[in-house]
Amino acid sequence: MGTIEKVKTILGFIDNSKDSLLASIQSVVEARLKMKLGNVSEVPAELDYILVEATISRFNRINDEGKKSASESDVSATYETDDLAPFADDIQEWIDNHRDTTKGKFVMF
């Protein structure tokens, strides 16, 4: 199951009316994640959940861009402006585990 299908399942969408919007959001999130991972060519499978969750987060903020918080009656919401921020530790851990440790070493005999 691809990212968009996972997002639609979680959001409960049964038709294709939001596919184009979700694909655009997913594309932007994916580009940012690739950059944060060191300009990798594709998002590693083990980090696919970040694409799904960040795409949902960004979709849920549509029409609330730039808003830090909102409240209505007894319900309040605070929005994260960086959809990848909640995953900063996971991203850094992946980078640390996949760092090329042979690069840049100089040994002299």
N, C-alpha and C positions, 0 to 999 in steps of 0.2 A: 504494500500500500504506500503510495507516494505522500509527500508532505501535504498537498492540497486535500487529498482524500482524508487524511488523518484529521486535518483542521476541520473539514466539513463534518466529519463524524462527531468530533468533540462539540462543535457548535450546534449540532442537530440539524444541519442543512440537508434537505432531501432532494433539492433540485440544483440546477447549474447556474442559477441567476447571479450568483456572487463569484463564480469561478474566475472571471477576468480580474476582478478587484483583489481576490485572494492571491492570485498568481503574481500580480504586481507587487503586493505587499511582501510576499514570500521572496520575490526576486531581490528587492531592496534589502531585506533582512539577511538573505544569503550573501549578498555582496559585502555587506558590513562584517558579517561573521568571517568570511574568507579573509578579509583584510586583517581582522584582529588575530587570526590564526597565522599570520605571516604570509599573506598572499598565496595561500594554497589554491590549487586548481579546482578542488571540490571539497565540500564539507565532509569530513570523515563520518562514516556511518554511526559511530558511537556518540556523535554530537548532533545527530538528526533531531533529537528531542528538543534541542534549543531552537531549531528552525520552526518546529511546530508550535512551541509555547510562545516564542517571540512574535510569530505571525498572528496568533490569536490575540496576544496582548495589543499589538498594533491595530488589528481590526477593531477591537473593542474601544479603541480611542478615537475612531473616526468621528469627526465633527467636534471633538474635544481637544484638538491639537493646541498645544501650548498651555492648556489648563493644568494647574498644579493640583487643585483639589476642587471638589464639588460636594454640596450637601443638599439633601431634599428630605424634609421631615426628619425622621430619626436615622436616615441612612446617609453616610458620607463616604466619599471615595477620594483617594489620592492617587495621582497618576505618575508613573515613572516616565521621565522624558527619554531615557535611553532604554529601549526594550531589551538590550543585551546586558545591562548592568546587573540584573539578578544572577546572571550566569558567569560573572567575572572570575570567580574562583574556579569554576569548571573549565573555563577557557584557559586560564593560566596553568592549571594542572595538566591539561592536554599539551600545551606548549612545552612545559617543563619535561614531560614524559617523552616528547618527540623531538627534543632539541638534538641537533647533530653535534655530538660531543667530540667528534674527530676534526671538525672544522676549526681552523685557526691554530692548531697545535704546531709547535716547532720543536723538534728534538735535534740536539747536536751531540755527536759522538766524538 
